[in-house]
Amino acid sequence: MARLLFILIFGGTGIAILVSLGTWQMERLAWKEGILAEIETKIAADPVDLPASPDPEADKYLPVRTSGEIGDRALRVLVSQKQIGAGYRVISALDTGERRLLVDRGFVRVSEDIPAPPEGEVTITGNLHWPDDRNDSTPENDVADNTWFARDLDQMARELGTEPLLVVARETSFSDAPVTPLPVDTATIPNDHFEYAMTWFSLAAIWAAMTAYFLWRTRKTAKGDTA
């Protein structure tokens, strides 16, 4: 009897802990989905003029529209696109006459040449972004070879003589082919809470099955049937 009670307490406690962890992850999922919905709404809002002193927290993803001349140089940031393969993000300077900032013009395949910038004034519609491309395994940018592995805004700004301010293009007033805009979205923001929840609930189900088995086995042994 004592052994059955121990199995019940031990098994029940484990199941309760695992279910509570799964429930917590489902609550986190609802919270994260709310955050992502807010970001998507902000991204798709009507564009505004560039703020004088943008804030990396409050103005991240802010839709803006600005005009100016694109500089001759283009920085190449390695990136991979699903079903397309490896390519570069093309980063150039935009001179508005009053300020110089960075523009992420979009994606071009590795095999294709980056086109010369258009002449004269152009209009860029996009979103302000302070990307977090770098992690522990990201190589250092090879500035001399113009091969960048992360959009380090301070380093890029020094290289192109701009503010450390980036507009990721969504639409342009000119054809930049073969470069195609690669606008910001929420696809790169991790949201694995559902998978975590399913893992905890699956472990709870396994724990419950094991508890039921040990209860059955213990009762069977107690009756003298060990077959």
Protein Blocks (a to p, Z undefined) as FASTA:
>chain_A
ZZmmmmmmmmmmmmmmmmmmmmmmmmmmmmmmmmmmmmmmmmmmccddddfbdcfklmgo
iacdddddddfbdcddddddehkbpcddddddddehjaccdddfbjcdfkbccddddehj
dddddddddddfbcfklccddfknopafbdcfklmmmmnopafddcddfbdcbdfbfbdc
ddddfklpccfklmmmmmmmmmmmmmmmmmmmmmmmmmmmmnopaZZ
